[in-house]
Amino acid sequence: MYDFFQFEIRNLARYRQQIRKLFTKLKERKALFTTQQAGVNYFSFGLQEAKLAKLLRNAVVSETYRFQPAKQRVILVNNKHRVIYDFVLLDKIVISVLMSILLELAESYLSNQLFSYRKGRRPLHAVKKLCHYIQTQRAQLKEMGADCHVLKADIADYTDNIRLDSHSKLWQLVNAMLAKANCQLTEYQQALINSCFRPEYINLDGLLQCNIKGVPTGSIASTLAYNLYLSEIDQQMTQIAGLYYSRYSDDILLAHVEPVALKIAIERFNQMLSELGLMRKLAKDKALYLTKAGRASVDPFWLGAHKLIYLGYEVYANGTFMLSTKRQAKLLMAIRQRIANVLNLCDGKLPLEKLGNTLCQAINKALQDETFGEQAVTALLECNHVGMLKHLDYFIALSIAEAVSGQRGVKAFRKVSYAKIRRDWQLVSLVKWRISLF
């Protein structure tokens, strides 16, 4: 019988792929020469890709490969100190190979309502499904009124509370996933996988340690653990009639038109969380009664609102959605920085007409090449809130006018009109672009 795991663990191409991925990542960080193992930098490893891949594959297949202890270190993320785990370079490659195999196997095991760390799934997809649910409910129950009750919740310290002792649910779920795919692992392979989730490491005090709770932040193994650990909850919650449920790692969203039914679902969710040794972070809960007018609910548990902030988007009671205000601001800031860069390159040597046309073409190219990270235009144009696109169209044009005229604010349009920027300099319109696509 075909065993996907046993075939892929011997697949040399998979090792080469992970070596290239790490090479590209370190190249982007400009760390190819500074990231080393045993005095050898990763640039040298990358030059020997085929040889290195074969050596690692043979060591894993012959069951002689052994992980080295990781090291804890503290980094600053969004003004918060985070403890992450650093693995030696060769261990990173082997862990990535093992986890890439398991991630592919997990696809047929995980719920369709789980959107985190999965190929072809993004926050945008979760948001679009929620909006479809809202619109469907409104269409089906229009006469009765179909305003949604929503709970947006987080799991408290999810990373640090995933159990890793011998009785952990995680091991049962990994084994169940492998069994479903008819994969048989040797004792060595099982131990190697377990070490990905529960590595030995040198802590901040210089002591060797191994957790019985808490997955290693900074490792691809942690993303699979996040998805698997709540997979049974995902499956059960999606079977509740009339309930919308979705999860992105530790971000949970439940919605129902009937508040009593939703409260019962929440109680069931809490019970299943408790069985895993987890609980909601109540301080971050958002219990909303979502209506077009944002009116209050008769039940004070639900706060009246006309929109919900979810995974970087604003979702409205009529089922439309747009980028959050924060993400729109980031996009405009990135565009203004691009304009400033072009101005510096031009160095005041171009006449007004030529400068305006150059700036517009630079922004058009940037938008079309999707150079703005999570504010990429593909996600932007998927939004069905036309008001947002009109808002962005206006402020992008205003940024061009300000740069060319030297004036701040709407006075810039006195020297360079909005129509000229669109018609003569051909600045792309997001509104028209979306209409042409949809």
C-alpha positions, 0 to 999 in steps of 0.5 A: 500500500502506498505510504505518502510519508515514507515516499516523501521522506525519501524525496530528494526534491523536497530537501532541495526545495526547503534549502532553497526556501531558507536561502531565499529567506536569508537573502531577503534578510541580508543574512546569508553570510552572517547566519552560520553553523559550525563556522560555515555560512549559509551562502556556502551551504546554498552553493552545495544544495544538491550535495547537502540535500542528499546528505540530509536525506540519507541521514534521515532515511538511515535514522542517524540524524539527530537534532541539536538543542535550540536556543531561546532569545528575546525579540521585540515585535510590535513593542512587545518582547517575544521569546522565540526559538532559534534552531541550527541551520540543518535542523531548520531544513529537516524540520521544514521537510518533516512539517511540509509533509505533515502539512500536506497530510493535514489538508484532508483532516482539517475543517474547511472553516480553518483559515490559518497557515494553509496553502491557498487560504488567507484572512480574506477568504474567512472574511468573504465567507462571513459576508456570504453568511450574513447576506444569505441570512438576510435574504432568507429571513428578510421578513423576520429580520436577520440581524446577526449576533457575533462573538469574536474571541481569542484563546488565552496564551494559546502558544504557551498552553498547548500540552506536550506531555505524553498524554497530550491531545496533540500526539493523538491528533497527529497519529489520527491524521497519519492513520487516516492517510495510511501512513506507518512511521518507525519509532525513530520517525515518530520521535523525530516528529515529536522533537519538532513540536517539543524540542530540547533547548537552551533557555535564557539562563543557559540551562538545557530544557524541554517543555511539557507545555508550550510549542516553540515559537518561530518554528514551522512546527508551531503553525501545524500545532496551532491548527491541529490542536483545536481541529476536533472543536472546529469539526464539531462547531461547524456541524451546529445548524445555523451557526457560522464558525471560523478560526484563524489560529487563536482568533475565533468567530461565531455568529448566529441570528438567534442569540439563544442558539449562539449562547448555547454554542458558546457554552459548548465551545467553552466546554471543549476548550476546557477539556484541552486545558484552554480558555478564552481571553475574556478581556478581548471578547467582542459580543456584538449585535450587528445591525445596519443602524448599530442599534442596541440589543434588548439583551445587554450581553450584545453590544449594538454595532454596525460593523465588526473588525475581523482579521484586518477587515471591516465587515458591515451588517449588510455583508459588505467589507473593506480593509480596516482603517489601519491597513488603509493608512498603511497603504497610503503611507507606502504610496506616499513613500513611493512618491517621495522616492520618485521625487528624490530620483527626479531631483527637481529636473523634470517639468510639471507635466513630465513629473506628474506623468512619471509619478502616476506611472510609478504608482500604477506600476507599484499597484499592479506589481502588488508591492504593498505587502498585506495591503496588496491590490488583489486583496484590496480589489476583492473588497465590495465596499465601493466607498473605500475604493473611492476614498483611496482613489481620492487620497492617492490622487491628492498625494500626487497633486501635493507632490507636484504642486508643493501645496498641502491639502485640497489646495493642491488640486487648484494647481493640478486638477483631479481630472487632469491626474486621471485623464492626462496622467492616467493614474489608475482608478481602483473603482474602475479597476474593480468594476472591470474585474467583477 
